[in-house]
Structure formats: structure tokens, C-alpha cells
């Protein structure tokens, strides 16, 4: 291994000006159709309005699923009993759900032995 710097001059594309100009012309002519297509693309606002129907349909579908889920699970009835029902359905102790709902930090004993206080 030597401490001499590596000579990268052979990789320089501009060392032969004629060949470099030809390569630029080839690339530019090959890219011309795509660049023209991109110039014809509509504005951002047009694209957003083109997407309004699918986004609105997905939003309505999500809303209907959420309404159906709350009606069939009874979550919409009472928030306290709903939290208890949800914790039972998920297999989480009710005390842990209360910690989340009331935003309290449990003690170590409460975490290790959730039903004993």
C-alpha cells in the first residue's frame, strides 16, 4: 500500500470535450419526451382535486367502520364501562385501563400486583 494519492483523471468525463458534448446531446435527446410529458402535467391543485373522490370514499368507509364498531361493541354507551369492557375484551386488567384513562403513574406494587389495592 502506498501513500501516493490515487489519480482519478481517467474518470473525468470532461477530459475529451467532443465526446462529453456528444454524451450530453444523447442524454438530452433521450430525456426530451419525458421532460415534455412532465411539462404538460397539471398543477398541484389539479392533482389534489383529482384525488378528492378516492380520498373522500376511503374517509367515509373508515367512518362507517368506526361507527359500526362502536355500535356493536357498546363502546359509545358509557365511557367508564366502555373502558372496562374494552380492557376485558383485550385481556388487560381494568386497573391498567384506569391508569391510562386518569393519566396516573402507578407504583411498582400496583404494576406487579394489579388487583391487590
Phi and psi restraints in degrees (range 20) as a CNS / XPLOR table:
assign (resid 1 and name C) (resid 2 and name N)
       (resid 2 and name CA) (resid 2 and name C) 1.0 -116.1 20.0 2
assign (resid 2 and name N) (resid 2 and name CA)
       (resid 2 and name C) (resid 3 and name N) 1.0 160.3 20.0 2
assign (resid 2 and name C) (resid 3 and name N)
       (resid 3 and name CA) (resid 3 and name C) 1.0 -93.1 20.0 2
assign (resid 3 and name N) (resid 3 and name CA)
       (resid 3 and name C) (resid 4 and name N) 1.0 5.2 20.0 2
assign (resid 3 and name C) (resid 4 and name N)
       (resid 4 and name CA) (resid 4 and name C) 1.0 -74.1 20.0 2
assign (resid 4 and name N) (resid 4 and name CA)
       (resid 4 and name C) (resid 5 and name N) 1.0 142.1 20.0 2
assign (resid 4 and name C) (resid 5 and name N)
       (resid 5 and name CA) (resid 5 and name C) 1.0 -68.1 20.0 2
assign (resid 5 and name N) (resid 5 and name CA)
       (resid 5 and name C) (resid 6 and name N) 1.0 149.9 20.0 2
assign (resid 5 and name C) (resid 6 and name N)
       (resid 6 and name CA) (resid 6 and name C) 1.0 -79.0 20.0 2
assign (resid 6 and name N) (resid 6 and name CA)
       (resid 6 and name C) (resid 7 and name N) 1.0 137.1 20.0 2
assign (resid 6 and name C) (resid 7 and name N)
       (resid 7 and name CA) (resid 7 and name C) 1.0 -89.5 20.0 2
assign (resid 7 and name N) (resid 7 and name CA)
       (resid 7 and name C) (resid 8 and name N) 1.0 108.1 20.0 2
assign (resid 7 and name C) (resid 8 and name N)
       (resid 8 and name CA) (resid 8 and name C) 1.0 -98.7 20.0 2
assign (resid 8 and name N) (resid 8 and name CA)
       (resid 8 and name C) (resid 9 and name N) 1.0 12.4 20.0 2
assign (resid 8 and name C) (resid 9 and name N)
       (resid 9 and name CA) (resid 9 and name C) 1.0 -63.7 20.0 2
assign (resid 9 and name N) (resid 9 and name CA)
       (resid 9 and name C) (resid 10 and name N) 1.0 -27.5 20.0 2
assign (resid 9 and name C) (resid 10 and name N)
       (resid 10 and name CA) (resid 10 and name C) 1.0 -70.4 20.0 2
assign (resid 10 and name N) (resid 10 and name CA)
       (resid 10 and name C) (resid 11 and name N) 1.0 -18.9 20.0 2
assign (resid 10 and name C) (resid 11 and name N)
       (resid 11 and name CA) (resid 11 and name C) 1.0 -90.2 20.0 2
assign (resid 11 and name N) (resid 11 and name CA)
       (resid 11 and name C) (resid 12 and name N) 1.0 -6.4 20.0 2
assign (resid 11 and name C) (resid 12 and name N)
       (resid 12 and name CA) (resid 12 and name C) 1.0 -69.7 20.0 2
assign (resid 12 and name N) (resid 12 and name CA)
       (resid 12 and name C) (resid 13 and name N) 1.0 117.1 20.0 2
assign (resid 12 and name C) (resid 13 and name N)
       (resid 13 and name CA) (resid 13 and name C) 1.0 -72.8 20.0 2
assign (resid 13 and name N) (resid 13 and name CA)
       (resid 13 and name C) (resid 14 and name N) 1.0 -17.3 20.0 2
assign (resid 13 and name C) (resid 14 and name N)
       (resid 14 and name CA) (resid 14 and name C) 1.0 -92.4 20.0 2
assign (resid 14 and name N) (resid 14 and name CA)
       (resid 14 and name C) (resid 15 and name N) 1.0 6.1 20.0 2
assign (resid 14 and name C) (resid 15 and name N)
       (resid 15 and name CA) (resid 15 and name C) 1.0 -71.0 20.0 2
assign (resid 15 and name N) (resid 15 and name CA)
       (resid 15 and name C) (resid 16 and name N) 1.0 -28.7 20.0 2
assign (resid 15 and name C) (resid 16 and name N)
       (resid 16 and name CA) (resid 16 and name C) 1.0 -112.1 20.0 2
assign (resid 16 and name N) (resid 16 and name CA)
       (resid 16 and name C) (resid 17 and name N) 1.0 101.3 20.0 2
assign (resid 16 and name C) (resid 17 and name N)
       (resid 17 and name CA) (resid 17 and name C) 1.0 -61.7 20.0 2
assign (resid 17 and name N) (resid 17 and name CA)
       (resid 17 and name C) (resid 18 and name N) 1.0 -39.7 20.0 2
assign (resid 17 and name C) (resid 18 and name N)
       (resid 18 and name CA) (resid 18 and name C) 1.0 -65.5 20.0 2
assign (resid 18 and name N) (resid 18 and name CA)
       (resid 18 and name C) (resid 19 and name N) 1.0 -47.3 20.0 2
assign (resid 18 and name C) (resid 19 and name N)
       (resid 19 and name CA) (resid 19 and name C) 1.0 -65.4 20.0 2
assign (resid 19 and name N) (resid 19 and name CA)
       (resid 19 and name C) (resid 20 and name N) 1.0 -38.0 20.0 2
assign (resid 19 and name C) (resid 20 and name N)
       (resid 20 and name CA) (resid 20 and name C) 1.0 -65.6 20.0 2
assign (resid 20 and name N) (resid 20 and name CA)
       (resid 20 and name C) (resid 21 and name N) 1.0 -43.6 20.0 2
assign (resid 20 and name C) (resid 21 and name N)
       (resid 21 and name CA) (resid 21 and name C) 1.0 -64.0 20.0 2
assign (resid 21 and name N) (resid 21 and name CA)
       (resid 21 and name C) (resid 22 and name N) 1.0 -38.7 20.0 2
assign (resid 21 and name C) (resid 22 and name N)
       (resid 22 and name CA) (resid 22 and name C) 1.0 -64.1 20.0 2
assign (resid 22 and name N) (resid 22 and name CA)
       (resid 22 and name C) (resid 23 and name N) 1.0 -41.2 20.0 2
assign (resid 22 and name C) (resid 23 and name N)
       (resid 23 and name CA) (resid 23 and name C) 1.0 -64.4 20.0 2
assign (resid 23 and name N) (resid 23 and name CA)
       (resid 23 and name C) (resid 24 and name N) 1.0 -41.0 20.0 2
assign (resid 23 and name C) (resid 24 and name N)
       (resid 24 and name CA) (resid 24 and name C) 1.0 -63.3 20.0 2
assign (resid 24 and name N) (resid 24 and name CA)
       (resid 24 and name C) (resid 25 and name N) 1.0 -42.9 20.0 2
assign (resid 24 and name C) (resid 25 and name N)
       (resid 25 and name CA) (resid 25 and name C) 1.0 -63.5 20.0 2
assign (resid 25 and name N) (resid 25 and name CA)
       (resid 25 and name C) (resid 26 and name N) 1.0 -41.1 20.0 2
assign (resid 25 and name C) (resid 26 and name N)
       (resid 26 and name CA) (resid 26 and name C) 1.0 -63.3 20.0 2
assign (resid 26 and name N) (resid 26 and name CA)
       (resid 26 and name C) (resid 27 and name N) 1.0 -44.7 20.0 2
assign (resid 26 and name C) (resid 27 and name N)
       (resid 27 and name CA) (resid 27 and name C) 1.0 -65.9 20.0 2
assign (resid 27 and name N) (resid 27 and name CA)
       (resid 27 and name C) (resid 28 and name N) 1.0 -42.3 20.0 2
assign (resid 27 and name C) (resid 28 and name N)
       (resid 28 and name CA) (resid 28 and name C) 1.0 -64.5 20.0 2
assign (resid 28 and name N) (resid 28 and name CA)
       (resid 28 and name C) (resid 29 and name N) 1.0 -42.2 20.0 2
assign (resid 28 and name C) (resid 29 and name N)
       (resid 29 and name CA) (resid 29 and name C) 1.0 -70.8 20.0 2
assign (resid 29 and name N) (resid 29 and name CA)
       (resid 29 and name C) (resid 30 and name N) 1.0 -32.9 20.0 2
assign (resid 29 and name C) (resid 30 and name N)
       (resid 30 and name CA) (resid 30 and name C) 1.0 -71.2 20.0 2
assign (resid 30 and name N) (resid 30 and name CA)
       (resid 30 and name C) (resid 31 and name N) 1.0 -31.0 20.0 2
assign (resid 30 and name C) (resid 31 and name N)
       (resid 31 and name CA) (resid 31 and name C) 1.0 -87.3 20.0 2
assign (resid 31 and name N) (resid 31 and name CA)
       (resid 31 and name C) (resid 32 and name N) 1.0 -11.1 20.0 2
assign (resid 31 and name C) (resid 32 and name N)
       (resid 32 and name CA) (resid 32 and name C) 1.0 -56.4 20.0 2
assign (resid 32 and name N) (resid 32 and name CA)
       (resid 32 and name C) (resid 33 and name N) 1.0 -46.4 20.0 2
assign (resid 32 and name C) (resid 33 and name N)
       (resid 33 and name CA) (resid 33 and name C) 1.0 -61.7 20.0 2
assign (resid 33 and name N) (resid 33 and name CA)
       (resid 33 and name C) (resid 34 and name N) 1.0 -41.0 20.0 2
assign (resid 33 and name C) (resid 34 and name N)
       (resid 34 and name CA) (resid 34 and name C) 1.0 -67.4 20.0 2
assign (resid 34 and name N) (resid 34 and name CA)
       (resid 34 and name C) (resid 35 and name N) 1.0 -40.1 20.0 2
assign (resid 34 and name C) (resid 35 and name N)
       (resid 35 and name CA) (resid 35 and name C) 1.0 -64.8 20.0 2
assign (resid 35 and name N) (resid 35 and name CA)
       (resid 35 and name C) (resid 36 and name N) 1.0 -38.4 20.0 2
assign (resid 35 and name C) (resid 36 and name N)
       (resid 36 and name CA) (resid 36 and name C) 1.0 -65.4 20.0 2
assign (resid 36 and name N) (resid 36 and name CA)
       (resid 36 and name C) (resid 37 and name N) 1.0 -40.5 20.0 2
assign (resid 36 and name C) (resid 37 and name N)
       (resid 37 and name CA) (resid 37 and name C) 1.0 -64.0 20.0 2
assign (resid 37 and name N) (resid 37 and name CA)
       (resid 37 and name C) (resid 38 and name N) 1.0 -39.7 20.0 2
assign (resid 37 and name C) (resid 38 and name N)
       (resid 38 and name CA) (resid 38 and name C) 1.0 -68.0 20.0 2
assign (resid 38 and name N) (resid 38 and name CA)
       (resid 38 and name C) (resid 39 and name N) 1.0 -32.1 20.0 2
assign (resid 38 and name C) (resid 39 and name N)
       (resid 39 and name CA) (resid 39 and name C) 1.0 -68.2 20.0 2
assign (resid 39 and name N) (resid 39 and name CA)
       (resid 39 and name C) (resid 40 and name N) 1.0 -30.1 20.0 2
assign (resid 39 and name C) (resid 40 and name N)
       (resid 40 and name CA) (resid 40 and name C) 1.0 -80.4 20.0 2
assign (resid 40 and name N) (resid 40 and name CA)
       (resid 40 and name C) (resid 41 and name N) 1.0 -10.3 20.0 2
assign (resid 40 and name C) (resid 41 and name N)
       (resid 41 and name CA) (resid 41 and name C) 1.0 -59.5 20.0 2
assign (resid 41 and name N) (resid 41 and name CA)
       (resid 41 and name C) (resid 42 and name N) 1.0 144.9 20.0 2
assign (resid 41 and name C) (resid 42 and name N)
       (resid 42 and name CA) (resid 42 and name C) 1.0 -69.6 20.0 2
assign (resid 42 and name N) (resid 42 and name CA)
       (resid 42 and name C) (resid 43 and name N) 1.0 170.9 20.0 2
assign (resid 42 and name C) (resid 43 and name N)
       (resid 43 and name CA) (resid 43 and name C) 1.0 -71.5 20.0 2
assign (resid 43 and name N) (resid 43 and name CA)
       (resid 43 and name C) (resid 44 and name N) 1.0 171.3 20.0 2
assign (resid 43 and name C) (resid 44 and name N)
       (resid 44 and name CA) (resid 44 and name C) 1.0 -62.7 20.0 2
assign (resid 44 and name N) (resid 44 and name CA)
       (resid 44 and name C) (resid 45 and name N) 1.0 -41.0 20.0 2
assign (resid 44 and name C) (resid 45 and name N)
       (resid 45 and name CA) (resid 45 and name C) 1.0 -65.2 20.0 2
assign (resid 45 and name N) (resid 45 and name CA)
       (resid 45 and name C) (resid 46 and name N) 1.0 -37.0 20.0 2
assign (resid 45 and name C) (resid 46 and name N)
       (resid 46 and name CA) (resid 46 and name C) 1.0 -64.9 20.0 2
assign (resid 46 and name N) (resid 46 and name CA)
       (resid 46 and name C) (resid 47 and name N) 1.0 -41.6 20.0 2
assign (resid 46 and name C) (resid 47 and name N)
       (resid 47 and name CA) (resid 47 and name C) 1.0 -65.1 20.0 2
assign (resid 47 and name N) (resid 47 and name CA)
       (resid 47 and name C) (resid 48 and name N) 1.0 -39.5 20.0 2
assign (resid 47 and name C) (resid 48 and name N)
       (resid 48 and name CA) (resid 48 and name C) 1.0 -64.4 20.0 2
assign (resid 48 and name N) (resid 48 and name CA)
       (resid 48 and name C) (resid 49 and name N) 1.0 -40.5 20.0 2
assign (resid 48 and name C) (resid 49 and name N)
       (resid 49 and name CA) (resid 49 and name C) 1.0 -70.3 20.0 2
assign (resid 49 and name N) (resid 49 and name CA)
       (resid 49 and name C) (resid 50 and name N) 1.0 -28.2 20.0 2
assign (resid 49 and name C) (resid 50 and name N)
       (resid 50 and name CA) (resid 50 and name C) 1.0 -67.7 20.0 2
assign (resid 50 and name N) (resid 50 and name CA)
       (resid 50 and name C) (resid 51 and name N) 1.0 -27.0 20.0 2
assign (resid 50 and name C) (resid 51 and name N)
       (resid 51 and name CA) (resid 51 and name C) 1.0 -92.2 20.0 2
assign (resid 51 and name N) (resid 51 and name CA)
       (resid 51 and name C) (resid 52 and name N) 1.0 -1.5 20.0 2
assign (resid 51 and name C) (resid 52 and name N)
       (resid 52 and name CA) (resid 52 and name C) 1.0 -66.0 20.0 2
assign (resid 52 and name N) (resid 52 and name CA)
       (resid 52 and name C) (resid 53 and name N) 1.0 -35.1 20.0 2
assign (resid 52 and name C) (resid 53 and name N)
       (resid 53 and name CA) (resid 53 and name C) 1.0 -67.8 20.0 2
assign (resid 53 and name N) (resid 53 and name CA)
       (resid 53 and name C) (resid 54 and name N) 1.0 -49.5 20.0 2
assign (resid 53 and name C) (resid 54 and name N)
       (resid 54 and name CA) (resid 54 and name C) 1.0 -63.3 20.0 2
assign (resid 54 and name N) (resid 54 and name CA)
       (resid 54 and name C) (resid 55 and name N) 1.0 -39.2 20.0 2
assign (resid 54 and name C) (resid 55 and name N)
       (resid 55 and name CA) (resid 55 and name C) 1.0 -66.4 20.0 2
assign (resid 55 and name N) (resid 55 and name CA)
       (resid 55 and name C) (resid 56 and name N) 1.0 -41.9 20.0 2
assign (resid 55 and name C) (resid 56 and name N)
       (resid 56 and name CA) (resid 56 and name C) 1.0 -63.6 20.0 2
assign (resid 56 and name N) (resid 56 and name CA)
       (resid 56 and name C) (resid 57 and name N) 1.0 -41.3 20.0 2
assign (resid 56 and name C) (resid 57 and name N)
       (resid 57 and name CA) (resid 57 and name C) 1.0 -64.4 20.0 2
assign (resid 57 and name N) (resid 57 and name CA)
       (resid 57 and name C) (resid 58 and name N) 1.0 -42.0 20.0 2
assign (resid 57 and name C) (resid 58 and name N)
       (resid 58 and name CA) (resid 58 and name C) 1.0 -65.8 20.0 2
assign (resid 58 and name N) (resid 58 and name CA)
       (resid 58 and name C) (resid 59 and name N) 1.0 -41.0 20.0 2
assign (resid 58 and name C) (resid 59 and name N)
       (resid 59 and name CA) (resid 59 and name C) 1.0 -61.7 20.0 2
assign (resid 59 and name N) (resid 59 and name CA)
       (resid 59 and name C) (resid 60 and name N) 1.0 -42.3 20.0 2
assign (resid 59 and name C) (resid 60 and name N)
       (resid 60 and name CA) (resid 60 and name C) 1.0 -65.9 20.0 2
assign (resid 60 and name N) (resid 60 and name CA)
       (resid 60 and name C) (resid 61 and name N) 1.0 -40.6 20.0 2
assign (resid 60 and name C) (resid 61 and name N)
       (resid 61 and name CA) (resid 61 and name C) 1.0 -62.9 20.0 2
assign (resid 61 and name N) (resid 61 and name CA)
       (resid 61 and name C) (resid 62 and name N) 1.0 -43.1 20.0 2
assign (resid 61 and name C) (resid 62 and name N)
       (resid 62 and name CA) (resid 62 and name C) 1.0 -63.6 20.0 2
assign (resid 62 and name N) (resid 62 and name CA)
       (resid 62 and name C) (resid 63 and name N) 1.0 -41.7 20.0 2
assign (resid 62 and name C) (resid 63 and name N)
       (resid 63 and name CA) (resid 63 and name C) 1.0 -62.0 20.0 2
assign (resid 63 and name N) (resid 63 and name CA)
       (resid 63 and name C) (resid 64 and name N) 1.0 -43.4 20.0 2
assign (resid 63 and name C) (resid 64 and name N)
       (resid 64 and name CA) (resid 64 and name C) 1.0 -64.6 20.0 2
assign (resid 64 and name N) (resid 64 and name CA)
       (resid 64 and name C) (resid 65 and name N) 1.0 -39.8 20.0 2
assign (resid 64 and name C) (resid 65 and name N)
       (resid 65 and name CA) (resid 65 and name C) 1.0 -64.4 20.0 2
assign (resid 65 and name N) (resid 65 and name CA)
       (resid 65 and name C) (resid 66 and name N) 1.0 -42.0 20.0 2
assign (resid 65 and name C) (resid 66 and name N)
       (resid 66 and name CA) (resid 66 and name C) 1.0 -65.1 20.0 2
assign (resid 66 and name N) (resid 66 and name CA)
       (resid 66 and name C) (resid 67 and name N) 1.0 -42.1 20.0 2
assign (resid 66 and name C) (resid 67 and name N)
       (resid 67 and name CA) (resid 67 and name C) 1.0 -63.9 20.0 2
assign (resid 67 and name N) (resid 67 and name CA)
       (resid 67 and name C) (resid 68 and name N) 1.0 -43.6 20.0 2
assign (resid 67 and name C) (resid 68 and name N)
       (resid 68 and name CA) (resid 68 and name C) 1.0 -63.3 20.0 2
assign (resid 68 and name N) (resid 68 and name CA)
       (resid 68 and name C) (resid 69 and name N) 1.0 -40.8 20.0 2
assign (resid 68 and name C) (resid 69 and name N)
       (resid 69 and name CA) (resid 69 and name C) 1.0 -65.3 20.0 2
assign (resid 69 and name N) (resid 69 and name CA)
       (resid 69 and name C) (resid 70 and name N) 1.0 -40.2 20.0 2
assign (resid 69 and name C) (resid 70 and name N)
       (resid 70 and name CA) (resid 70 and name C) 1.0 -71.2 20.0 2
assign (resid 70 and name N) (resid 70 and name CA)
       (resid 70 and name C) (resid 71 and name N) 1.0 -33.1 20.0 2
assign (resid 70 and name C) (resid 71 and name N)
       (resid 71 and name CA) (resid 71 and name C) 1.0 -72.1 20.0 2
assign (resid 71 and name N) (resid 71 and name CA)
       (resid 71 and name C) (resid 72 and name N) 1.0 -41.2 20.0 2
assign (resid 71 and name C) (resid 72 and name N)
       (resid 72 and name CA) (resid 72 and name C) 1.0 -79.5 20.0 2
assign (resid 72 and name N) (resid 72 and name CA)
       (resid 72 and name C) (resid 73 and name N) 1.0 -26.0 20.0 2
assign (resid 72 and name C) (resid 73 and name N)
       (resid 73 and name CA) (resid 73 and name C) 1.0 -93.5 20.0 2
assign (resid 73 and name N) (resid 73 and name CA)
       (resid 73 and name C) (resid 74 and name N) 1.0 -11.5 20.0 2
assign (resid 73 and name C) (resid 74 and name N)
       (resid 74 and name CA) (resid 74 and name C) 1.0 78.0 20.0 2
assign (resid 74 and name N) (resid 74 and name CA)
       (resid 74 and name C) (resid 75 and name N) 1.0 16.0 20.0 2
assign (resid 74 and name C) (resid 75 and name N)
       (resid 75 and name CA) (resid 75 and name C) 1.0 -68.8 20.0 2
assign (resid 75 and name N) (resid 75 and name CA)
       (resid 75 and name C) (resid 76 and name N) 1.0 -28.6 20.0 2
assign (resid 75 and name C) (resid 76 and name N)
       (resid 76 and name CA) (resid 76 and name C) 1.0 -76.0 20.0 2
assign (resid 76 and name N) (resid 76 and name CA)
       (resid 76 and name C) (resid 77 and name N) 1.0 -9.4 20.0 2
assign (resid 76 and name C) (resid 77 and name N)
       (resid 77 and name CA) (resid 77 and name C) 1.0 -70.0 20.0 2
assign (resid 77 and name N) (resid 77 and name CA)
       (resid 77 and name C) (resid 78 and name N) 1.0 -64.5 20.0 2
assign (resid 77 and name C) (resid 78 and name N)
       (resid 78 and name CA) (resid 78 and name C) 1.0 -141.3 20.0 2
assign (resid 78 and name N) (resid 78 and name CA)
       (resid 78 and name C) (resid 79 and name N) 1.0 129.4 20.0 2
assign (resid 78 and name C) (resid 79 and name N)
       (resid 79 and name CA) (resid 79 and name C) 1.0 -66.8 20.0 2
assign (resid 79 and name N) (resid 79 and name CA)
       (resid 79 and name C) (resid 80 and name N) 1.0 -36.7 20.0 2
assign (resid 79 and name C) (resid 80 and name N)
       (resid 80 and name CA) (resid 80 and name C) 1.0 -68.8 20.0 2
assign (resid 80 and name N) (resid 80 and name CA)
       (resid 80 and name C) (resid 81 and name N) 1.0 -47.7 20.0 2
assign (resid 80 and name C) (resid 81 and name N)
       (resid 81 and name CA) (resid 81 and name C) 1.0 -71.0 20.0 2
assign (resid 81 and name N) (resid 81 and name CA)
       (resid 81 and name C) (resid 82 and name N) 1.0 -29.2 20.0 2
assign (resid 81 and name C) (resid 82 and name N)
       (resid 82 and name CA) (resid 82 and name C) 1.0 -65.8 20.0 2
assign (resid 82 and name N) (resid 82 and name CA)
       (resid 82 and name C) (resid 83 and name N) 1.0 -40.9 20.0 2
assign (resid 82 and name C) (resid 83 and name N)
       (resid 83 and name CA) (resid 83 and name C) 1.0 -64.4 20.0 2
assign (resid 83 and name N) (resid 83 and name CA)
       (resid 83 and name C) (resid 84 and name N) 1.0 -39.7 20.0 2
assign (resid 83 and name C) (resid 84 and name N)
       (resid 84 and name CA) (resid 84 and name C) 1.0 -65.2 20.0 2
assign (resid 84 and name N) (resid 84 and name CA)
       (resid 84 and name C) (resid 85 and name N) 1.0 -44.6 20.0 2
assign (resid 84 and name C) (resid 85 and name N)
       (resid 85 and name CA) (resid 85 and name C) 1.0 -62.9 20.0 2
assign (resid 85 and name N) (resid 85 and name CA)
       (resid 85 and name C) (resid 86 and name N) 1.0 -40.6 20.0 2
assign (resid 85 and name C) (resid 86 and name N)
       (resid 86 and name CA) (resid 86 and name C) 1.0 -66.8 20.0 2
assign (resid 86 and name N) (resid 86 and name CA)
       (resid 86 and name C) (resid 87 and name N) 1.0 -40.8 20.0 2
assign (resid 86 and name C) (resid 87 and name N)
       (resid 87 and name CA) (resid 87 and name C) 1.0 -65.5 20.0 2
assign (resid 87 and name N) (resid 87 and name CA)
       (resid 87 and name C) (resid 88 and name N) 1.0 -37.5 20.0 2
assign (resid 87 and name C) (resid 88 and name N)
       (resid 88 and name CA) (resid 88 and name C) 1.0 -67.1 20.0 2
assign (resid 88 and name N) (resid 88 and name CA)
       (resid 88 and name C) (resid 89 and name N) 1.0 -41.8 20.0 2
assign (resid 88 and name C) (resid 89 and name N)
       (resid 89 and name CA) (resid 89 and name C) 1.0 -64.8 20.0 2
assign (resid 89 and name N) (resid 89 and name CA)
       (resid 89 and name C) (resid 90 and name N) 1.0 -34.4 20.0 2
assign (resid 89 and name C) (resid 90 and name N)
       (resid 90 and name CA) (resid 90 and name C) 1.0 -86.1 20.0 2
assign (resid 90 and name N) (resid 90 and name CA)
       (resid 90 and name C) (resid 91 and name N) 1.0 -10.7 20.0 2
assign (resid 90 and name C) (resid 91 and name N)
       (resid 91 and name CA) (resid 91 and name C) 1.0 80.4 20.0 2
assign (resid 91 and name N) (resid 91 and name CA)
       (resid 91 and name C) (resid 92 and name N) 1.0 23.8 20.0 2
assign (resid 91 and name C) (resid 92 and name N)
       (resid 92 and name CA) (resid 92 and name C) 1.0 -103.8 20.0 2
assign (resid 92 and name N) (resid 92 and name CA)
       (resid 92 and name C) (resid 93 and name N) 1.0 136.6 20.0 2
assign (resid 92 and name C) (resid 93 and name N)
       (resid 93 and name CA) (resid 93 and name C) 1.0 -59.1 20.0 2
assign (resid 93 and name N) (resid 93 and name CA)
       (resid 93 and name C) (resid 94 and name N) 1.0 144.5 20.0 2
assign (resid 93 and name C) (resid 94 and name N)
       (resid 94 and name CA) (resid 94 and name C) 1.0 -61.0 20.0 2
assign (resid 94 and name N) (resid 94 and name CA)
       (resid 94 and name C) (resid 95 and name N) 1.0 -33.8 20.0 2
assign (resid 94 and name C) (resid 95 and name N)
       (resid 95 and name CA) (resid 95 and name C) 1.0 -60.2 20.0 2
assign (resid 95 and name N) (resid 95 and name CA)
       (resid 95 and name C) (resid 96 and name N) 1.0 -38.4 20.0 2
assign (resid 95 and name C) (resid 96 and name N)
       (resid 96 and name CA) (resid 96 and name C) 1.0 -67.0 20.0 2
assign (resid 96 and name N) (resid 96 and name CA)
       (resid 96 and name C) (resid 97 and name N) 1.0 -37.4 20.0 2
assign (resid 96 and name C) (resid 97 and name N)
       (resid 97 and name CA) (resid 97 and name C) 1.0 -64.3 20.0 2
assign (resid 97 and name N) (resid 97 and name CA)
       (resid 97 and name C) (resid 98 and name N) 1.0 -39.8 20.0 2
assign (resid 97 and name C) (resid 98 and name N)
       (resid 98 and name CA) (resid 98 and name C) 1.0 -62.2 20.0 2
assign (resid 98 and name N) (resid 98 and name CA)
       (resid 98 and name C) (resid 99 and name N) 1.0 -38.2 20.0 2
assign (resid 98 and name C) (resid 99 and name N)
       (resid 99 and name CA) (resid 99 and name C) 1.0 -61.3 20.0 2
assign (resid 99 and name N) (resid 99 and name CA)
       (resid 99 and name C) (resid 100 and name N) 1.0 -40.4 20.0 2
assign (resid 99 and name C) (resid 100 and name N)
       (resid 100 and name CA) (resid 100 and name C) 1.0 -69.7 20.0 2
assign (resid 100 and name N) (resid 100 and name CA)
       (resid 100 and name C) (resid 101 and name N) 1.0 -45.2 20.0 2
assign (resid 100 and name C) (resid 101 and name N)
       (resid 101 and name CA) (resid 101 and name C) 1.0 -65.7 20.0 2
assign (resid 101 and name N) (resid 101 and name CA)
       (resid 101 and name C) (resid 102 and name N) 1.0 -42.2 20.0 2
assign (resid 101 and name C) (resid 102 and name N)
       (resid 102 and name CA) (resid 102 and name C) 1.0 -88.4 20.0 2
assign (resid 102 and name N) (resid 102 and name CA)
       (resid 102 and name C) (resid 103 and name N) 1.0 -4.1 20.0 2
assign (resid 102 and name C) (resid 103 and name N)
       (resid 103 and name CA) (resid 103 and name C) 1.0 56.5 20.0 2
assign (resid 103 and name N) (resid 103 and name CA)
       (resid 103 and name C) (resid 104 and name N) 1.0 49.4 20.0 2
assign (resid 103 and name C) (resid 104 and name N)
       (resid 104 and name CA) (resid 104 and name C) 1.0 -110.6 20.0 2
assign (resid 104 and name N) (resid 104 and name CA)
       (resid 104 and name C) (resid 105 and name N) 1.0 153.4 20.0 2
assign (resid 104 and name C) (resid 105 and name N)
       (resid 105 and name CA) (resid 105 and name C) 1.0 -99.4 20.0 2
assign (resid 105 and name N) (resid 105 and name CA)
       (resid 105 and name C) (resid 106 and name N) 1.0 119.3 20.0 2
assign (resid 105 and name C) (resid 106 and name N)
       (resid 106 and name CA) (resid 106 and name C) 1.0 -76.4 20.0 2
assign (resid 106 and name N) (resid 106 and name CA)
       (resid 106 and name C) (resid 107 and name N) 1.0 158.3 20.0 2
assign (resid 106 and name C) (resid 107 and name N)
       (resid 107 and name CA) (resid 107 and name C) 1.0 -79.4 20.0 2
assign (resid 107 and name N) (resid 107 and name CA)
       (resid 107 and name C) (resid 108 and name N) 1.0 170.1 20.0 2
assign (resid 107 and name C) (resid 108 and name N)
       (resid 108 and name CA) (resid 108 and name C) 1.0 -62.9 20.0 2
assign (resid 108 and name N) (resid 108 and name CA)
       (resid 108 and name C) (resid 109 and name N) 1.0 -40.0 20.0 2
assign (resid 108 and name C) (resid 109 and name N)
       (resid 109 and name CA) (resid 109 and name C) 1.0 -63.9 20.0 2
assign (resid 109 and name N) (resid 109 and name CA)
       (resid 109 and name C) (resid 110 and name N) 1.0 -38.7 20.0 2
assign (resid 109 and name C) (resid 110 and name N)
       (resid 110 and name CA) (resid 110 and name C) 1.0 -67.3 20.0 2
assign (resid 110 and name N) (resid 110 and name CA)
       (resid 110 and name C) (resid 111 and name N) 1.0 -34.1 20.0 2
assign (resid 110 and name C) (resid 111 and name N)
       (resid 111 and name CA) (resid 111 and name C) 1.0 -72.0 20.0 2
assign (resid 111 and name N) (resid 111 and name CA)
       (resid 111 and name C) (resid 112 and name N) 1.0 -43.4 20.0 2
assign (resid 111 and name C) (resid 112 and name N)
       (resid 112 and name CA) (resid 112 and name C) 1.0 -73.8 20.0 2
assign (resid 112 and name N) (resid 112 and name CA)
       (resid 112 and name C) (resid 113 and name N) 1.0 -34.5 20.0 2
assign (resid 112 and name C) (resid 113 and name N)
       (resid 113 and name CA) (resid 113 and name C) 1.0 -130.1 20.0 2
assign (resid 113 and name N) (resid 113 and name CA)
       (resid 113 and name C) (resid 114 and name N) 1.0 78.2 20.0 2
assign (resid 113 and name C) (resid 114 and name N)
       (resid 114 and name CA) (resid 114 and name C) 1.0 -65.7 20.0 2
assign (resid 114 and name N) (resid 114 and name CA)
       (resid 114 and name C) (resid 115 and name N) 1.0 -22.5 20.0 2
assign (resid 114 and name C) (resid 115 and name N)
       (resid 115 and name CA) (resid 115 and name C) 1.0 -104.0 20.0 2
assign (resid 115 and name N) (resid 115 and name CA)
       (resid 115 and name C) (resid 116 and name N) 1.0 9.8 20.0 2
assign (resid 115 and name C) (resid 116 and name N)
       (resid 116 and name CA) (resid 116 and name C) 1.0 -103.2 20.0 2
assign (resid 116 and name N) (resid 116 and name CA)
       (resid 116 and name C) (resid 117 and name N) 1.0 15.7 20.0 2
